Amino acid sequence: MAGGGLLLESFRRLLSVDPGFDPHSVLTLAVSLPDTRYARPDQRAHFYAELLERVRNLPGVISAAAITELPLGGDASIATRFTVEGRPAPVPARSHAPSTTP
């Protein structure tokens, strides 16, 4: 019972933390490009550049950008990598470098 109460109190406090940006009137979406059509990095870059240009020109849009990992988005894969002492470090399946557009 005490553990549940502490968990709820921690969650309540977490909700009141200032994230460092204004999340109001923000729209986020996830885009997955098929590898068969966008196999090369330049193809993917062109797609996102064109997408952002079109979104920026929509009525009412103040700004638009792209990012690989949403701030506070819940994907903890970047921050939770660890090694066990005495064991070899696991080889990552793929390189992962979060990026964003201006």
Sine and cosine of phi, psi and omega as CSV:
sin_phi,cos_phi,sin_psi,cos_psi,sin_omega,cos_omega
0.00,0.00,-0.70,0.71,0.00,-1.00
-0.90,0.44,-0.64,0.77,0.02,-1.00
-0.88,0.48,-0.66,0.75,0.04,-1.00
-0.90,0.44,-0.65,0.76,0.03,-1.00
-0.90,0.43,-0.67,0.75,0.03,-1.00
-0.91,0.42,-0.63,0.78,0.03,-1.00
-0.89,0.46,-0.72,0.70,0.02,-1.00
-0.89,0.45,-0.65,0.76,0.03,-1.00
-0.90,0.43,-0.66,0.75,0.05,-1.00
-0.89,0.46,-0.68,0.74,0.01,-1.00
-0.91,0.42,-0.67,0.74,0.02,-1.00
-0.87,0.49,-0.69,0.72,0.02,-1.00
-0.92,0.40,-0.61,0.79,0.01,-1.00
-0.88,0.47,-0.62,0.78,0.01,-1.00
-0.91,0.42,-0.40,0.92,-0.03,-1.00
-1.00,-0.06,0.01,1.00,0.01,-1.00
-0.97,0.25,0.71,-0.70,0.05,-1.00
-0.95,0.30,0.87,-0.49,-0.04,-1.00
-0.97,0.25,-0.16,0.99,0.01,-1.00
1.00,-0.05,0.08,1.00,0.07,-1.00
-0.47,-0.88,0.33,-0.94,0.00,-1.00
-1.00,0.00,0.95,-0.31,-0.05,-1.00
-0.99,0.14,-0.03,1.00,-0.02,-1.00
-0.96,0.29,0.60,-0.80,0.00,-1.00
0.86,0.51,0.51,0.86,0.03,-1.00
-0.95,-0.31,0.72,-0.69,0.05,-1.00
-0.91,-0.42,0.77,-0.63,0.07,-1.00
-0.86,-0.50,0.45,-0.89,0.09,-1.00
-0.45,-0.89,0.37,-0.93,0.03,-1.00
-0.95,-0.33,0.67,-0.74,0.02,-1.00
-0.82,-0.58,0.80,-0.60,0.08,-1.00
-0.89,-0.46,0.88,-0.47,-0.01,-1.00
-1.00,-0.04,0.69,-0.72,0.02,-1.00
-0.94,0.34,0.75,-0.67,0.00,-1.00
-0.88,0.48,-0.46,0.89,-0.03,-1.00
-0.91,0.41,-0.53,0.85,-0.02,-1.00
-0.99,-0.15,-0.47,0.88,-0.06,-1.00
-0.82,-0.58,0.86,0.50,-0.07,-1.00
-0.96,0.27,-0.55,0.83,-0.07,-1.00
-0.99,-0.10,0.53,-0.85,0.02,-1.00
-0.84,0.54,-0.60,0.80,0.00,-1.00
-0.92,0.40,-0.53,0.85,0.06,-1.00
-0.92,0.39,-0.68,0.73,0.02,-1.00
-0.91,0.40,-0.68,0.73,0.01,-1.00
-0.88,0.48,-0.67,0.74,0.02,-1.00
-0.90,0.44,-0.68,0.74,0.02,-1.00
-0.85,0.53,-0.77,0.64,-0.05,-1.00
-0.92,0.39,-0.60,0.80,0.05,-1.00
-0.89,0.46,-0.70,0.71,0.02,-1.00
-0.92,0.39,-0.66,0.75,0.04,-1.00
-0.86,0.52,-0.75,0.66,-0.01,-1.00
-0.89,0.46,-0.64,0.77,0.03,-1.00
-0.88,0.48,-0.69,0.72,-0.01,-1.00
-0.93,0.38,-0.66,0.75,0.01,-1.00
-0.92,0.40,-0.67,0.74,0.00,-1.00
-0.87,0.49,-0.43,0.90,-0.01,-1.00
-1.00,-0.02,0.02,1.00,0.04,-1.00
-0.95,0.30,0.58,-0.82,0.03,-1.00
-0.87,0.50,0.71,-0.70,0.05,-1.00
1.00,0.03,-0.17,0.99,0.00,-1.00
-0.99,0.16,0.82,-0.58,0.02,-1.00
-1.00,0.03,-0.68,0.73,0.06,-1.00
-0.38,-0.93,0.33,-0.95,0.03,-1.00
-0.54,-0.84,0.58,-0.82,0.02,-1.00
-0.48,-0.88,0.19,-0.98,0.04,-1.00
-0.81,-0.59,0.53,-0.85,0.01,-1.00
-0.52,-0.85,0.51,-0.86,-0.01,-1.00
-0.99,0.14,-0.49,0.87,0.01,-1.00
-0.75,-0.66,0.86,-0.52,0.03,-1.00
-0.93,0.37,0.68,-0.73,0.11,-0.99
-0.87,0.50,0.74,-0.67,-0.02,-1.00
0.84,0.55,0.50,0.87,-0.07,-1.00
-0.99,0.15,-0.15,0.99,0.05,-1.00
1.00,-0.09,-0.08,1.00,0.06,-1.00
-1.00,0.02,0.99,-0.13,-0.08,-1.00
-1.00,0.01,0.19,0.98,-0.08,-1.00
-0.87,0.49,-0.51,0.86,-0.01,-1.00
-0.95,0.31,-0.68,0.73,-0.13,-0.99
-1.00,0.05,-0.14,0.99,-0.12,-0.99
-0.95,-0.32,0.25,0.97,0.07,-1.00
-0.96,0.28,0.72,-0.70,0.00,-1.00
-0.48,-0.88,0.26,-0.97,0.07,-1.00
-0.84,-0.54,0.43,-0.90,0.03,-1.00
-0.98,-0.18,0.80,-0.60,-0.01,-1.00
-0.84,0.55,0.73,-0.69,0.00,-1.00
1.00,0.03,-0.09,1.00,0.04,-1.00
-0.87,-0.49,0.49,-0.87,0.03,-1.00
-0.93,0.38,0.54,-0.84,0.04,-1.00
-0.92,0.39,0.67,-0.75,0.03,-1.00
-0.92,0.38,0.56,-0.83,0.05,-1.00
-0.99,0.12,0.83,-0.56,0.00,-1.00
-0.89,0.45,0.58,-0.82,-0.01,-1.00
-0.92,0.40,-0.57,0.82,0.02,-1.00
-0.44,-0.90,0.35,-0.94,0.04,-1.00
-0.96,0.29,0.65,-0.76,-0.02,-1.00
-0.71,-0.71,0.91,-0.41,0.03,-1.00
-0.75,-0.66,0.96,-0.27,0.02,-1.00
-0.84,0.54,0.61,-0.79,0.03,-1.00
-0.61,-0.79,0.27,-0.96,-0.01,-1.00
-0.56,-0.83,0.31,-0.95,0.09,-1.00
-0.97,-0.23,0.30,-0.96,0.04,-1.00
-0.93,0.36,0.00,0.00,0.00,0.00
